[in-house]
Amino acid sequence: MKKFFLSKSLFAFLVVAFIAASPLAVNAQRAGFSGEWKLDEAKSELGQFGGRTSRSLKVEQKDDAITITRVTPGFNGGDPVTSTLTLTFDGKVVESEGFGGSKRKSTAKWSDDGKTLVISSVTNFERDGQSFEFKATETWTITADGLLSVVTNSTSPRGESTVKAIYTK
């Protein structure tokens, strides 16, 4: 029976290759969204439903979670509304309060290459005795020139819409 021996250099190479392919190494390559961001309306494509787009974002990103504080315009010219949401990257559903006391369920998921974060949410609310559902998918990326791009595709009783919000630091 032949014995198989690994040289020290080959063993070291295999250990380094294993570590580089591990999930910890992938986390190190994720896009970084942390910071305070302001909406650049001139570069954004807000469309018909963009009036409720966050005017500023404060983002705190860690290895296992992201906390997003949004400031959005108030309804009918009222005071701006500030909301904070913390999402984990393990796929757990996070429940929070949406507009008008509604219930929102959200999740966050990284793309395989770590360059894109997708936040999915479903908000259920009642109005005049009827139940409605609002679904949104936000796709977060950092552009080549260092801007934050948040593309939101949503579906509601009013129809479907896409909003492309561009933020600067």
C-alpha positions, -999 to +999 in steps of 0.1 A: +000+000+000+014+034-010+014+063+014+004+098+002+025+127+016+017+164+012+047+187+012+044+216+037+041+241+008+013+221-009-005+218+025-002+255+031-015+263-004-046+240+002-053+257+036-051+292+020-073+281-009-099+266+015-100+298+036-103+320+005-134+300-006-151+301+028-181+323+036-159+345+058-139+355+027-171+362+008-182+386+036-150+406+032-158+413-004-193+426+001-202+460-011-201+486+017-232+507+022-224+523+055-226+561+057-250+590+054-265+593+020-286+622+004-309+617-025-296+632-058-329+640-075-312+651-107-296+616-112-326+597-100-356+584-119-384+588-094-414+584-117-450+587-108-447+571-073-413+586-063-427+612-040-424+588-011-387+580-019-364+585+011-346+618+009-318+606+031-304+573+044-282+565+073-267+530+069-247+510+095-235+478+079-219+449+099-209+414+089-242+399+099-267+428+096-276+462+082-294+490+100-311+515+077-326+548+090-347+565+063-361+600+062-391+603+038-414+631+030-445+634+052-480+629+038-496+659+022-467+682+030-465+671+067-434+666+087-408+642+074-411+606+087-380+588+101-380+551+104-352+526+113-350+489+103-324+463+111-321+433+088-299+403+092-282+385+064-293+350+075-327+352+057-348+357+088-380+377+083-380+409+103-414+424+112-418+462+116-444+489+114-451+503+080-470+534+070-503+541+088-496+514+115-495+487+089-474+455+094-443+450+072-422+418+068-387+422+053-357+401+044-322+409+031-301+387+008-267+392-008-260+383-044-234+355-049-207+380-057-215+403-027-219+433-049-257+436-046-280+435-016-317+427-023-342+438+003-377+423-001-407+434+018-445+428+020-467+453+038-503+445+046-527+473+055-564+480+058-583+510+045-620+515+046-625+479+058-605+464+029-571+446+031-544+456+007-509+443+001-478+463-010-448+443-022-414+459-029-380+446-039-350+470-034-318+463-052-288+481-036-255+486-054-226+510-054-220+525-088-186+528-105-184+564-093-192+556-057-228+565-055-255+544-039-282+531-063-314+518-049-338+504-075-372+496-061-397+475-080-431+475-063-466+462-067-497+476-050-534+481-057-523+512-077-502+490-100-466+483-106-438+509-105-400+512-106-381+539-088-343+544-093-329+565-064-293+577-065-277+588-033-245+607-026-224+608+006 
